[in-house]
């Protein structure tokens, strides 16, 4: 399962979600407008920039890196 930290309004988050959907990757979006998810984001990203994804035990920063990782699998 791909876990994405971000918001529905971010075009970069939406890009990741669309690619994951097209590839059939199960995804959970944790909306960082929620204080609990914001705190979780801060544990994974030192700069608090979205999107951040966790997948197969790895943390991946940046939408381009996330989509490239999904496409490579």
N, C-alpha and C positions, 0 to 999 in steps of 0.2 A: 504494500500500500504506500502510495506517495502522499506525504503530508506536506501541504503548502501553507506557509504563513504569509498572509497578505490581506488585501481587501478586494471586494467585488468591483470597485471602481478603478483599480489599477489596470491599465492596459497590459502591463508586463505580466501581472498575475493571470489575467485572462488568456494571454498567449500560452502560458504554461498549461493552463487548464484545458485549452482547446487541443494542444498537441497531445497531452495525456489522454484525453477522450478519444481522439482519432486513433491512438495506438492501443486503446483498450486497457489502459492502466487505471486501476482503481485509485481514486483520489479523495482526500479529505482536505477541505479548505478551513483553516483556523483564522477567523477574522481578527486581525490585530487591533481592531477598535475595541474589542473586549479586553479589559485589564488583565485577565488571566492569560489570554493568548499573547498579549503584548509582553508580559513577563517571560513567557516561554520563548518568544522571538529573541529577546535580549540574551537568553542563555545560549542561543545558537549563532547569533550574528553580533560581532563587536560594533558594527556601525548602524544596526537596526534598520537596514534598508530592505524593502521587500521587492520581489519575492525571495524567500528562503525556503528550501525544501529539504526534507529528510526522506531518504529512500535507501533501503537495503543497508541500514546502519551508517549511512554517510550523510553529512550535511553539505548541501550544495547551495552556493550563493550565486545570485544573478540569473535572470531569466534565460539568457543565452546559454549559460553553462548548464542549466537545468534541462532545457530542451535538447541540447546536444547530447547530454547523458542519456536522456530517454530514447533518442533516436539511435544511439550506439548500442543499446541493449537488445 
